[in-house]
Amino acid sequence: MANGVPTVLTFRDILDAQAAAALLEAEGIECVLANEYLVGMAWTYSTAVGGVQLQVAPDRAEEALALLAADESSSLAELEADLPARKGDDACPRCGSEDVTLIRWSRYAAAAMLFVPLPLFIWRNRVKCRSCGNEWRSPDA
């Protein structure tokens, strides 16, 4: 506890601490992240300084812990159920398989430019079916 402000939770990673702080602030609970910048600059110090500490006012500590402990996975399942069904755009036009992968030619072009001093413009993305080997240009690739 620093300056009379209790630490509700500690986090090893800054992003987890910031997500928890955003949740509390969205619910109207003011909070502070202690050691946020120190861990951000030297993440190896995280364990040595006690991690990123989420601190709230003493009178709101129990409320903050209850909010952070709440399981919201059921609301996520409801949101997923509301999403439109997959259109099948990622299916192979030849065999209908959905086992496809995106081929990014920019990696190959960048590697080739290391050996050839001319700029190569092979910046195209294609989709390849792993089942039948068919390749095609995706409309959004």
N, CA, C and O atoms as a GROMACS GRO file, in nm:
protein
  564
    1MET      N    1   0.085  -0.117   0.000
    1MET     CA    2   0.000   0.000   0.000
    1MET      C    3   0.090   0.123   0.000
    1MET      O    4   0.171   0.142   0.090
    2ALA      N    5   0.074   0.207  -0.103
    2ALA     CA    6   0.152   0.329  -0.114
    2ALA      C    7   0.062   0.449  -0.088
    2ALA      O    8  -0.043   0.463  -0.150
    3ASN      N    9   0.103   0.535   0.004
    3ASN     CA   10   0.028   0.658   0.037
    3ASN      C   11  -0.114   0.629   0.083
    3ASN      O   12  -0.204   0.709   0.057
    4GLY      N   13  -0.137   0.517   0.149
    4GLY     CA   14  -0.270   0.486   0.199
    4GLY      C   15  -0.366   0.435   0.094
    4GLY      O   16  -0.484   0.418   0.123
    5VAL      N   17  -0.319   0.412  -0.027
    5VAL     CA   18  -0.405   0.362  -0.134
    5VAL      C   19  -0.379   0.213  -0.150
    5VAL      O   20  -0.267   0.173  -0.182
    6PRO      N   21  -0.480   0.129  -0.127
    6PRO     CA   22  -0.456  -0.015  -0.135
    6PRO      C   23  -0.440  -0.064  -0.278
    6PRO      O   24  -0.504  -0.014  -0.371
    7THR      N   25  -0.353  -0.162  -0.294
    7THR     CA   26  -0.336  -0.230  -0.422
    7THR      C   27  -0.439  -0.340  -0.430
    7THR      O   28  -0.440  -0.432  -0.348
    8VAL      N   29  -0.526  -0.332  -0.528
    8VAL     CA   30  -0.632  -0.431  -0.545
    8VAL      C   31  -0.577  -0.556  -0.611
    8VAL      O   32  -0.600  -0.668  -0.564
    9LEU      N   33  -0.504  -0.539  -0.720
    9LEU     CA   34  -0.444  -0.651  -0.794
    9LEU      C   35  -0.307  -0.609  -0.846
    9LEU      O   36  -0.279  -0.490  -0.861
   10THR      N   37  -0.223  -0.707  -0.872
   10THR     CA   38  -0.096  -0.680  -0.938
   10THR      C   39  -0.091  -0.761  -1.067
   10THR      O   40  -0.146  -0.870  -1.076
   11PHE      N   41  -0.024  -0.705  -1.165
   11PHE     CA   42  -0.014  -0.767  -1.297
   11PHE      C   43   0.131  -0.770  -1.340
   11PHE      O   44   0.208  -0.679  -1.309
   12ARG      N   45   0.168  -0.874  -1.410
   12ARG     CA   46   0.302  -0.882  -1.465
   12ARG      C   47   0.313  -0.801  -1.593
   12ARG      O   48   0.418  -0.742  -1.622
   13ASP      N   49   0.205  -0.799  -1.670
   13ASP     CA   50   0.206  -0.730  -1.799
   13ASP      C   51   0.125  -0.602  -1.793
   13ASP      O   52   0.022  -0.595  -1.725
   14ILE      N   53   0.172  -0.501  -1.865
   14ILE     CA   54   0.105  -0.371  -1.866
   14ILE      C   55  -0.032  -0.379  -1.932
   14ILE      O   56  -0.127  -0.317  -1.885
   15LEU      N   57  -0.043  -0.454  -2.041
   15LEU     CA   58  -0.170  -0.458  -2.113
   15LEU      C   59  -0.283  -0.516  -2.028
   15LEU      O   60  -0.396  -0.469  -2.035
   16ASP      N   61  -0.252  -0.617  -1.949
   16ASP     CA   62  -0.354  -0.673  -1.860
   16ASP      C   63  -0.396  -0.571  -1.756
   16ASP      O   64  -0.515  -0.557  -1.725
   17ALA      N   65  -0.299  -0.499  -1.701
   17ALA     CA   66  -0.329  -0.396  -1.602
   17ALA      C   67  -0.412  -0.283  -1.662
   17ALA      O   68  -0.505  -0.234  -1.600
   18GLN      N   69  -0.378  -0.242  -1.783
   18GLN     CA   70  -0.453  -0.135  -1.848
   18GLN      C   71  -0.595  -0.178  -1.881
   18GLN      O   72  -0.687  -0.096  -1.874
   19ALA      N   73  -0.614  -0.304  -1.918
   19ALA     CA   74  -0.749  -0.354  -1.945
   19ALA      C   75  -0.833  -0.353  -1.818
   19ALA      O   76  -0.950  -0.315  -1.821
   20ALA      N   77  -0.774  -0.394  -1.706
   20ALA     CA   78  -0.846  -0.393  -1.578
   20ALA      C   79  -0.878  -0.250  -1.536
   20ALA      O   80  -0.987  -0.222  -1.486
   21ALA      N   81  -0.782  -0.159  -1.554
   21ALA     CA   82  -0.805  -0.019  -1.519
   21ALA      C   83  -0.915   0.042  -1.606
   21ALA      O   84  -0.996   0.121  -1.557
   22ALA      N   85  -0.917   0.007  -1.733
   22ALA     CA   86  -1.021   0.058  -1.822
   22ALA      C   87  -1.159   0.009  -1.780
   22ALA      O   88  -1.256   0.083  -1.786
   23LEU      N   89  -1.167  -0.116  -1.736
   23LEU     CA   90  -1.294  -0.170  -1.688
   23LEU      C   91  -1.342  -0.094  -1.566
   23LEU      O   92  -1.460  -0.058  -1.557
   24LEU      N   93  -1.252  -0.071  -1.471
   24LEU     CA   94  -1.291   0.002  -1.350
   24LEU      C   95  -1.331   0.146  -1.381
   24LEU      O   96  -1.430   0.196  -1.326
   25GLU      N   97  -1.256   0.211  -1.468
   25GLU     CA   98  -1.290   0.349  -1.503
   25GLU      C   99  -1.421   0.358  -1.578
   25GLU      O  100  -1.494   0.456  -1.565
   26ALA      N  101  -1.453   0.256  -1.657
   26ALA     CA  102  -1.581   0.255  -1.728
   26ALA      C  103  -1.697   0.242  -1.630
   26ALA      O  104  -1.808   0.288  -1.658
   27GLU      N  105  -1.672   0.181  -1.515
   27GLU     CA  106  -1.775   0.167  -1.412
   27GLU      C  107  -1.773   0.284  -1.314
   27GLU      O  108  -1.849   0.283  -1.217
   28GLY      N  109  -1.688   0.383  -1.337
   28GLY     CA  110  -1.684   0.502  -1.252
   28GLY      C  111  -1.595   0.490  -1.131
   28GLY      O  112  -1.606   0.570  -1.038
   29ILE      N  113  -1.507   0.392  -1.129
   29ILE     CA  114  -1.414   0.376  -1.017
   29ILE      C  115  -1.278   0.430  -1.060
   29ILE      O  116  -1.215   0.377  -1.151
   30GLU      N  117  -1.234   0.536  -0.991
   30GLU     CA  118  -1.103   0.593  -1.025
   30GLU      C  119  -0.994   0.500  -0.976
   30GLU      O  120  -1.002   0.446  -0.866
   31CYS      N  121  -0.891   0.483  -1.057
   31CYS     CA  122  -0.781   0.394  -1.022
   31CYS      C  123  -0.650   0.449  -1.075
   31CYS      O  124  -0.647   0.536  -1.161
   32VAL      N  125  -0.542   0.393  -1.021
   32VAL     CA  126  -0.408   0.434  -1.060
   32VAL      C  127  -0.327   0.307  -1.084
   32VAL      O  128  -0.343   0.207  -1.013
   33LEU      N  129  -0.241   0.311  -1.184
   33LEU     CA  130  -0.150   0.199  -1.210
   33LEU      C  131  -0.011   0.240  -1.163
   33LEU      O  132   0.056   0.321  -1.226
   34ALA      N  133   0.032   0.182  -1.051
   34ALA     CA  134   0.165   0.210  -0.999
   34ALA      C  135   0.266   0.121  -1.072
   34ALA      O  136   0.236   0.007  -1.106
   35ASN      N  137   0.383   0.174  -1.095
   35ASN     CA  138   0.494   0.105  -1.163
   35ASN      C  139   0.467   0.079  -1.311
   35ASN      O  140   0.538   0.001  -1.374
   36GLU      N  141   0.366   0.143  -1.366
   36GLU     CA  142   0.332   0.119  -1.506
   36GLU      C  143   0.447   0.159  -1.599
   36GLU      O  144   0.484   0.083  -1.688
   37TYR      N  145   0.502   0.276  -1.577
   37TYR     CA  146   0.606   0.325  -1.667
   37TYR      C  147   0.740   0.254  -1.644
   37TYR      O  148   0.816   0.231  -1.738
   38LEU      N  149   0.768   0.220  -1.519
   38LEU     CA  150   0.891   0.147  -1.490
   38LEU      C  151   0.890   0.011  -1.558
   38LEU      O  152   0.988  -0.028  -1.621
   39VAL      N  153   0.780  -0.062  -1.545
   39VAL     CA  154   0.770  -0.193  -1.609
   39VAL      C  155   0.767  -0.178  -1.761
   39VAL      O  156   0.816  -0.264  -1.834
   40GLY      N  157   0.708  -0.067  -1.810
   40GLY     CA  158   0.707  -0.043  -1.954
   40GLY      C  159   0.845  -0.020  -2.011
   40GLY      O  160   0.874  -0.060  -2.124
   41MET      N  161   0.930   0.045  -1.935
   41MET     CA  162   1.066   0.073  -1.983
   41MET      C  163   1.160  -0.046  -1.962
   41MET      O  164   1.245  -0.073  -2.047
   42ALA      N  165   1.144  -0.116  -1.851
   42ALA     CA  166   1.231  -0.230  -1.822
   42ALA      C  167   1.143  -0.343  -1.768
   42ALA      O  168   1.131  -0.360  -1.647
   43TRP      N  169   1.083  -0.419  -1.858
   43TRP     CA  170   0.988  -0.522  -1.818
   43TRP      C  171   1.051  -0.629  -1.730
   43TRP      O  172   0.980  -0.701  -1.659
   44THR      N  173   1.182  -0.641  -1.736
   44THR     CA  174   1.249  -0.740  -1.652
   44THR      C  175   1.241  -0.704  -1.504
   44THR      O  176   1.264  -0.790  -1.418
   45TYR      N  177   1.210  -0.580  -1.473
   45TYR     CA  178   1.196  -0.537  -1.334
   45TYR      C  179   1.057  -0.568  -1.278
   45TYR      O  180   1.033  -0.544  -1.160
   46SER      N  181   0.968  -0.620  -1.358
   46SER     CA  182   0.830  -0.640  -1.316
   46SER      C  183   0.819  -0.721  -1.187
   46SER      O  184   0.746  -0.682  -1.096
   47THR      N  185   0.889  -0.830  -1.179
   47THR     CA  186   0.882  -0.913  -1.058
   47THR      C  187   0.952  -0.844  -0.941
   47THR      O  188   0.906  -0.855  -0.827
   48ALA      N  189   1.061  -0.775  -0.968
   48ALA     CA  190   1.137  -0.712  -0.861
   48ALA      C  191   1.059  -0.600  -0.793
   48ALA      O  192   1.073  -0.580  -0.672
   49VAL      N  193   0.978  -0.526  -0.866
   49VAL     CA  194   0.904  -0.414  -0.807
   49VAL      C  195   0.762  -0.452  -0.769
   49VAL      O  196   0.684  -0.368  -0.725
   50GLY      N  197   0.728  -0.578  -0.784
   50GLY     CA  198   0.593  -0.622  -0.747
   50GLY      C  199   0.493  -0.609  -0.859
   50GLY      O  200   0.372  -0.609  -0.833
   51GLY      N  201   0.537  -0.598  -0.982
   51GLY     CA  202   0.448  -0.589  -1.097
   51GLY      C  203   0.380  -0.453  -1.108
   51GLY      O  204   0.411  -0.360  -1.034
   52VAL      N  205   0.289  -0.443  -1.202
   52VAL     CA  206   0.209  -0.322  -1.218
   52VAL      C  207   0.094  -0.335  -1.119
   52VAL      O  208   0.017  -0.431  -1.123
   53GLN      N  209   0.083  -0.237  -1.030
   53GLN     CA  210  -0.014  -0.245  -0.922
   53GLN      C  211  -0.136  -0.159  -0.953
   53GLN      O  212  -0.124  -0.040  -0.981
   54LEU      N  213  -0.251  -0.220  -0.948
   54LEU     CA  214  -0.378  -0.149  -0.969
   54LEU      C  215  -0.428  -0.103  -0.832
   54LEU      O  216  -0.460  -0.184  -0.746
   55GLN      N  217  -0.434   0.027  -0.815
   55GLN     CA  218  -0.471   0.084  -0.686
   55GLN      C  219  -0.599   0.164  -0.698
   55GLN      O  220  -0.619   0.238  -0.796
   56VAL      N  221  -0.686   0.150  -0.599
   56VAL     CA  222  -0.812   0.224  -0.593
   56VAL      C  223  -0.829   0.282  -0.453
   56VAL      O  224  -0.755   0.247  -0.361
   57ALA      N  225  -0.925   0.370  -0.437
   57ALA     CA  226  -0.955   0.428  -0.306
   57ALA      C  227  -1.000   0.318  -0.211
   57ALA      O  228  -1.065   0.223  -0.254
   58PRO      N  229  -0.966   0.329  -0.082
   58PRO     CA  230  -1.000   0.223   0.013
   58PRO      C  231  -1.149   0.191   0.020
   58PRO      O  232  -1.186   0.076   0.039
   59ASP      N  233  -1.235   0.291   0.006
   59ASP     CA  234  -1.378   0.267   0.016
   59ASP      C  235  -1.437   0.199  -0.108
   59ASP      O  236  -1.551   0.153  -0.104
   60ARG      N  237  -1.361   0.192  -0.217
   60ARG     CA  238  -1.410   0.127  -0.340
   60ARG      C  239  -1.336  -0.002  -0.372
   60ARG      O  240  -1.359  -0.061  -0.477
   61ALA      N  241  -1.248  -0.047  -0.283
   61ALA     CA  242  -1.165  -0.164  -0.310
   61ALA      C  243  -1.249  -0.291  -0.327
   61ALA      O  244  -1.225  -0.368  -0.420
   62GLU      N  245  -1.344  -0.314  -0.240
   62GLU     CA  246  -1.426  -0.435  -0.251
   62GLU      C  247  -1.510  -0.435  -0.378
   62GLU      O  248  -1.525  -0.539  -0.443
   63GLU      N  249  -1.564  -0.320  -0.413
   63GLU     CA  250  -1.642  -0.308  -0.536
   63GLU      C  251  -1.554  -0.336  -0.659
   63GLU      O  252  -1.597  -0.403  -0.754
   64ALA      N  253  -1.432  -0.284  -0.656
   64ALA     CA  254  -1.339  -0.305  -0.768
   64ALA      C  255  -1.304  -0.453  -0.780
   64ALA      O  256  -1.301  -0.507  -0.891
   65LEU      N  257  -1.278  -0.518  -0.669
   65LEU     CA  258  -1.246  -0.662  -0.674
   65LEU      C  259  -1.363  -0.742  -0.727
   65LEU      O  260  -1.343  -0.838  -0.802
   66ALA      N  261  -1.485  -0.706  -0.688
   66ALA     CA  262  -1.603  -0.778  -0.737
   66ALA      C  263  -1.619  -0.761  -0.888
   66ALA      O  264  -1.653  -0.856  -0.958
   67LEU      N  265  -1.594  -0.640  -0.937
   67LEU     CA  266  -1.604  -0.615  -1.082
   67LEU      C  267  -1.499  -0.694  -1.159
   67LEU      O  268  -1.529  -0.753  -1.263
   68LEU      N  269  -1.379  -0.696  -1.108
   68LEU     CA  270  -1.270  -0.765  -1.178
   68LEU      C  271  -1.285  -0.916  -1.170
   68LEU      O  272  -1.235  -0.988  -1.258
   69ALA      N  273  -1.352  -0.966  -1.067
   69ALA     CA  274  -1.368  -1.110  -1.053
   69ALA      C  275  -1.490  -1.163  -1.129
   69ALA      O  276  -1.505  -1.284  -1.145
   70ALA      N  277  -1.576  -1.074  -1.175
   70ALA     CA  278  -1.698  -1.116  -1.245
   70ALA      C  279  -1.662  -1.190  -1.374
   70ALA      O  280  -1.572  -1.147  -1.447
   71ASP      N  281  -1.731  -1.298  -1.401
   71ASP     CA  282  -1.710  -1.377  -1.522
   71ASP      C  283  -1.805  -1.325  -1.629
   71ASP      O  284  -1.927  -1.336  -1.615
   72GLU      N  285  -1.750  -1.270  -1.734
   72GLU     CA  286  -1.831  -1.212  -1.843
   72GLU      C  287  -1.832  -1.301  -1.966
   72GLU      O  288  -1.870  -1.255  -2.074
   73SER      N  289  -1.792  -1.426  -1.953
   73SER     CA  290  -1.784  -1.512  -2.071
   73SER      C  291  -1.921  -1.542  -2.131
   73SER      O  292  -1.932  -1.567  -2.251
   74SER      N  293  -2.026  -1.539  -2.049
   74SER     CA  294  -2.160  -1.565  -2.104
   74SER      C  295  -2.204  -1.452  -2.196
   74SER      O  296  -2.270  -1.477  -2.297
   75SER      N  297  -2.167  -1.327  -2.163
   75SER     CA  298  -2.204  -1.217  -2.252
   75SER      C  299  -2.126  -1.224  -2.382
   75SER      O  300  -2.176  -1.183  -2.487
   76LEU      N  301  -2.003  -1.276  -2.378
   76LEU     CA  302  -1.926  -1.294  -2.500
   76LEU      C  303  -1.990  -1.400  -2.588
   76LEU      O  304  -1.994  -1.385  -2.710
   77ALA      N  305  -2.041  -1.506  -2.528
   77ALA     CA  306  -2.109  -1.610  -2.605
   77ALA      C  307  -2.235  -1.554  -2.671
   77ALA      O  308  -2.268  -1.591  -2.784
   78GLU      N  309  -2.306  -1.466  -2.601
   78GLU     CA  310  -2.425  -1.403  -2.659
   78GLU      C  311  -2.387  -1.314  -2.778
   78GLU      O  312  -2.456  -1.313  -2.879
   79LEU      N  313  -2.275  -1.240  -2.765
   79LEU     CA  314  -2.231  -1.156  -2.875
   79LEU      C  315  -2.191  -1.240  -2.996
   79LEU      O  316  -2.220  -1.203  -3.109
   80GLU      N  317  -2.125  -1.352  -2.972
   80GLU     CA  318  -2.086  -1.440  -3.082
   80GLU      C  319  -2.207  -1.498  -3.152
   80GLU      O  320  -2.207  -1.518  -3.273
   81ALA      N  321  -2.312  -1.527  -3.075
   81ALA     CA  322  -2.434  -1.582  -3.134
   81ALA      C  323  -2.502  -1.480  -3.225
   81ALA      O  324  -2.569  -1.519  -3.320
   82ASP      N  325  -2.485  -1.352  -3.196
   82ASP     CA  326  -2.546  -1.246  -3.276
   82ASP      C  327  -2.470  -1.216  -3.404
   82ASP      O  328  -2.522  -1.149  -3.492
   83LEU      N  329  -2.346  -1.265  -3.415
   83LEU     CA  330  -2.267  -1.240  -3.535
   83LEU      C  331  -2.327  -1.313  -3.654
   83LEU      O  332  -2.381  -1.422  -3.639
   84PRO      N  333  -2.318  -1.252  -3.772
   84PRO     CA  334  -2.371  -1.322  -3.890
   84PRO      C  335  -2.290  -1.448  -3.919
   84PRO      O  336  -2.171  -1.455  -3.888
   85ALA      N  337  -2.355  -1.544  -3.978
   85ALA     CA  338  -2.288  -1.671  -4.011
   85ALA      C  339  -2.180  -1.646  -4.115
   85ALA      O  340  -2.189  -1.552  -4.194
   86ARG      N  341  -2.079  -1.730  -4.114
   86ARG     CA  342  -1.969  -1.718  -4.208
   86ARG      C  343  -2.020  -1.738  -4.350
   86ARG      O  344  -2.096  -1.831  -4.377
   87LYS      N  345  -1.977  -1.650  -4.439
   87LYS     CA  346  -2.029  -1.651  -4.575
   87LYS      C  347  -1.975  -1.764  -4.661
   87LYS      O  348  -2.036  -1.798  -4.762
   88GLY      N  349  -1.865  -1.822  -4.624
   88GLY     CA  350  -1.805  -1.925  -4.709
   88GLY      C  351  -1.712  -1.866  -4.813
   88GLY      O  352  -1.674  -1.935  -4.907
   89ASP      N  353  -1.674  -1.737  -4.797
   89ASP     CA  354  -1.581  -1.676  -4.890
   89ASP      C  355  -1.442  -1.738  -4.880
   89ASP      O  356  -1.362  -1.729  -4.972
   90ASP      N  357  -1.415  -1.801  -4.767
   90ASP     CA  358  -1.284  -1.859  -4.746
   90ASP      C  359  -1.279  -2.005  -4.790
   90ASP      O  360  -1.183  -2.075  -4.757
   91ALA      N  361  -1.378  -2.050  -4.862
   91ALA     CA  362  -1.380  -2.188  -4.909
   91ALA      C  363  -1.318  -2.196  -5.048
   91ALA      O  364  -1.326  -2.101  -5.127
   92CYS      N  365  -1.258  -2.308  -5.076
   92CYS     CA  366  -1.196  -2.329  -5.206
   92CYS      C  367  -1.305  -2.337  -5.314
   92CYS      O  368  -1.403  -2.411  -5.297
   93PRO      N  369  -1.290  -2.262  -5.424
   93PRO     CA  370  -1.392  -2.269  -5.530
   93PRO      C  371  -1.391  -2.402  -5.605
   93PRO      O  372  -1.491  -2.438  -5.668
   94ARG      N  373  -1.281  -2.477  -5.600
   94ARG     CA  374  -1.274  -2.604  -5.672
   94ARG      C  375  -1.334  -2.719  -5.591
   94ARG      O  376  -1.419  -2.793  -5.641
   95CYS      N  377  -1.289  -2.735  -5.464
   95CYS     CA  378  -1.333  -2.852  -5.386
   95CYS      C  379  -1.425  -2.816  -5.270
   95CYS      O  380  -1.484  -2.905  -5.210
   96GLY      N  381  -1.437  -2.687  -5.237
   96GLY     CA  382  -1.525  -2.645  -5.129
   96GLY      C  383  -1.465  -2.658  -4.990
   96GLY      O  384  -1.534  -2.631  -4.891
   97SER      N  385  -1.340  -2.698  -4.978
   97SER     CA  386  -1.275  -2.712  -4.848
   97SER      C  387  -1.250  -2.575  -4.786
   97SER      O  388  -1.221  -2.478  -4.857
   98GLU      N  389  -1.263  -2.568  -4.654
   98GLU     CA  390  -1.234  -2.443  -4.583
   98GLU      C  391  -1.094  -2.443  -4.523
   98GLU      O  392  -1.059  -2.352  -4.449
   99ASP      N  393  -1.014  -2.545  -4.555
   99ASP     CA  394  -0.877  -2.554  -4.508
   99ASP      C  395  -0.788  -2.479  -4.606
   99ASP      O  396  -0.721  -2.540  -4.690
  100VAL      N  397  -0.788  -2.346  -4.596
  100VAL     CA  398  -0.713  -2.261  -4.688
  100VAL      C  399  -0.612  -2.178  -4.611
  100VAL      O  400  -0.626  -2.160  -4.490
  101THR      N  401  -0.511  -2.129  -4.680
  101THR     CA  402  -0.409  -2.044  -4.620
  101THR      C  403  -0.382  -1.926  -4.713
  101THR      O  404  -0.396  -1.937  -4.834
  102LEU      N  405  -0.343  -1.814  -4.654
  102LEU     CA  406  -0.311  -1.694  -4.730
  102LEU      C  407  -0.162  -1.694  -4.762
  102LEU      O  408  -0.079  -1.709  -4.672
  103ILE      N  409  -0.128  -1.676  -4.889
  103ILE     CA  410   0.012  -1.671  -4.932
  103ILE      C  411   0.046  -1.524  -4.954
  103ILE      O  412  -0.013  -1.458  -5.039
  104ARG      N  413   0.142  -1.476  -4.878
  104ARG     CA  414   0.184  -1.336  -4.893
  104ARG      C  415   0.315  -1.334  -4.971
  104ARG      O  416   0.419  -1.376  -4.921
  105TRP      N  417   0.308  -1.284  -5.092
  105TRP     CA  418   0.425  -1.282  -5.178
  105TRP      C  419   0.521  -1.171  -5.141
  105TRP      O  420   0.635  -1.170  -5.188
  106SER      N  421   0.480  -1.077  -5.059
  106SER     CA  422   0.568  -0.966  -5.025
  106SER      C  423   0.694  -1.015  -4.952
  106SER      O  424   0.800  -0.956  -4.967
  107ARG      N  425   0.683  -1.123  -4.875
  107ARG     CA  426   0.801  -1.179  -4.808
  107ARG      C  427   0.901  -1.230  -4.909
  107ARG      O  428   1.021  -1.206  -4.898
  108TYR      N  429   0.850  -1.301  -5.010
  108TYR     CA  430   0.939  -1.356  -5.112
  108TYR      C  431   1.002  -1.243  -5.195
  108TYR      O  432   1.120  -1.251  -5.230
  109ALA      N  433   0.926  -1.142  -5.225
  109ALA     CA  434   0.979  -1.029  -5.302
  109ALA      C  435   1.085  -0.955  -5.222
  109ALA      O  436   1.188  -0.916  -5.277
  110ALA      N  437   1.062  -0.936  -5.092
  110ALA     CA  438   1.160  -0.868  -5.008
  110ALA      C  439   1.289  -0.949  -5.002
  110ALA      O  440   1.398  -0.892  -5.004
  111ALA      N  441   1.278  -1.081  -4.993
  111ALA     CA  442   1.398  -1.166  -4.991
  111ALA      C  443   1.470  -1.160  -5.125
  111ALA      O  444   1.594  -1.156  -5.128
  112ALA      N  445   1.396  -1.158  -5.235
  112ALA     CA  446   1.459  -1.151  -5.367
  112ALA      C  447   1.529  -1.018  -5.388
  112ALA      O  448   1.632  -1.011  -5.455
  113MET      N  449   1.475  -0.911  -5.330
  113MET     CA  450   1.536  -0.779  -5.346
  113MET      C  451   1.670  -0.770  -5.275
  113MET      O  452   1.749  -0.680  -5.304
  114LEU      N  453   1.699  -0.862  -5.182
  114LEU     CA  454   1.830  -0.864  -5.120
  114LEU      C  455   1.938  -0.907  -5.218
  114LEU      O  456   2.053  -0.864  -5.207
  115PHE      N  457   1.901  -0.991  -5.315
  115PHE     CA  458   1.996  -1.043  -5.411
  115PHE      C  459   1.992  -0.972  -5.546
  115PHE      O  460   2.093  -0.965  -5.616
  116VAL      N  461   1.877  -0.918  -5.582
  116VAL     CA  462   1.860  -0.847  -5.710
  116VAL      C  463   1.846  -0.699  -5.679
  116VAL      O  464   1.754  -0.661  -5.606
  117PRO      N  465   1.933  -0.614  -5.732
  117PRO     CA  466   1.928  -0.472  -5.697
  117PRO      C  467   1.813  -0.394  -5.761
  117PRO      O  468   1.806  -0.273  -5.744
  118LEU      N  469   1.725  -0.459  -5.832
  118LEU     CA  470   1.612  -0.391  -5.893
  118LEU      C  471   1.488  -0.411  -5.808
  118LEU      O  472   1.469  -0.517  -5.747
  119PRO      N  473   1.403  -0.310  -5.804
  119PRO     CA  474   1.279  -0.330  -5.728
  119PRO      C  475   1.188  -0.430  -5.798
  119PRO      O  476   1.163  -0.418  -5.918
  120LEU      N  477   1.141  -0.525  -5.724
  120LEU     CA  478   1.051  -0.627  -5.778
  120LEU      C  479   0.911  -0.599  -5.725
  120LEU      O  480   0.892  -0.586  -5.604
  121PHE      N  481   0.816  -0.591  -5.813
  121PHE     CA  482   0.679  -0.562  -5.772
  121PHE      C  483   0.594  -0.689  -5.781
  121PHE      O  484   0.515  -0.706  -5.873
  122ILE      N  485   0.614  -0.775  -5.685
  122ILE     CA  486   0.537  -0.898  -5.678
  122ILE      C  487   0.454  -0.892  -5.550
  122ILE      O  488   0.442  -0.993  -5.480
  123TRP      N  489   0.399  -0.780  -5.519
  123TRP     CA  490   0.326  -0.761  -5.394
  123TRP      C  491   0.182  -0.809  -5.412
  123TRP      O  492   0.090  -0.728  -5.416
  124ARG      N  493   0.163  -0.936  -5.423
  124ARG     CA  494   0.029  -0.989  -5.440
  124ARG      C  495   0.001  -1.093  -5.332
  124ARG      O  496   0.091  -1.163  -5.286
  125ASN      N  497  -0.122  -1.099  -5.293
  125ASN     CA  498  -0.164  -1.200  -5.196
  125ASN      C  499  -0.257  -1.297  -5.266
  125ASN      O  500  -0.344  -1.257  -5.344
  126ARG      N  501  -0.238  -1.424  -5.238
  126ARG     CA  502  -0.322  -1.527  -5.297
  126ARG      C  503  -0.366  -1.621  -5.187
  126ARG      O  504  -0.307  -1.624  -5.079
  127VAL      N  505  -0.469  -1.697  -5.215
  127VAL     CA  506  -0.520  -1.796  -5.123
  127VAL      C  507  -0.494  -1.933  -5.183
  127VAL      O  508  -0.514  -1.954  -5.303
  128LYS      N  509  -0.450  -2.027  -5.099
  128LYS     CA  510  -0.420  -2.161  -5.147
  128LYS      C  511  -0.496  -2.262  -5.062
  128LYS      O  512  -0.497  -2.255  -4.940
  129CYS      N  513  -0.560  -2.357  -5.131
  129CYS     CA  514  -0.632  -2.465  -5.064
  129CYS      C  515  -0.531  -2.573  -5.024
  129CYS      O  516  -0.453  -2.619  -5.107
  130ARG      N  517  -0.534  -2.611  -4.898
  130ARG     CA  518  -0.442  -2.715  -4.852
  130ARG      C  519  -0.489  -2.854  -4.892
  130ARG      O  520  -0.410  -2.948  -4.892
  131SER      N  521  -0.615  -2.867  -4.927
  131SER     CA  522  -0.668  -2.999  -4.964
  131SER      C  523  -0.634  -3.036  -5.108
  131SER      O  524  -0.580  -3.144  -5.133
  132CYS      N  525  -0.665  -2.946  -5.204
  132CYS     CA  526  -0.644  -2.980  -5.344
  132CYS      C  527  -0.530  -2.902  -5.410
  132CYS      O  528  -0.493  -2.933  -5.523
  133GLY      N  529  -0.475  -2.802  -5.342
  133GLY     CA  530  -0.363  -2.725  -5.397
  133GLY      C  531  -0.405  -2.612  -5.490
  133GLY      O  532  -0.319  -2.547  -5.548
  134ASN      N  533  -0.533  -2.587  -5.505
  134ASN     CA  534  -0.582  -2.480  -5.592
  134ASN      C  535  -0.541  -2.345  -5.534
  134ASN      O  536  -0.548  -2.324  -5.413
  135GLU      N  537  -0.497  -2.253  -5.621
  135GLU     CA  538  -0.465  -2.116  -5.580
  135GLU      C  539  -0.557  -2.020  -5.653
  135GLU      O  540  -0.589  -2.040  -5.770
  136TRP      N  541  -0.600  -1.915  -5.584
  136TRP     CA  542  -0.684  -1.813  -5.645
  136TRP      C  543  -0.663  -1.681  -5.572
  136TRP      O  544  -0.615  -1.676  -5.459
  137ARG      N  545  -0.701  -1.576  -5.642
  137ARG     CA  546  -0.689  -1.442  -5.584
  137ARG      C  547  -0.819  -1.410  -5.512
  137ARG      O  548  -0.927  -1.408  -5.573
  138SER      N  549  -0.807  -1.384  -5.384
  138SER     CA  550  -0.925  -1.353  -5.303
  138SER      C  551  -0.965  -1.208  -5.330
  138SER      O  552  -0.878  -1.123  -5.349
  139PRO      N  553  -1.095  -1.178  -5.332
  139PRO     CA  554  -1.137  -1.038  -5.358
  139PRO      C  555  -1.088  -0.941  -5.253
  139PRO      O  556  -1.067  -0.824  -5.284
  140ASP      N  557  -1.070  -0.986  -5.128
  140ASP     CA  558  -1.025  -0.895  -5.023
  140ASP      C  559  -0.877  -0.912  -4.991
  140ASP      O  560  -0.828  -0.847  -4.899
  141ALA      N  561  -0.804  -0.997  -5.064
  141ALA     CA  562  -0.661  -1.019  -5.037
  141ALA      C  563  -0.577  -0.914  -5.106
  141ALA      O  564  -0.455  -0.916  -5.094
   0.00000   0.00000   0.00000
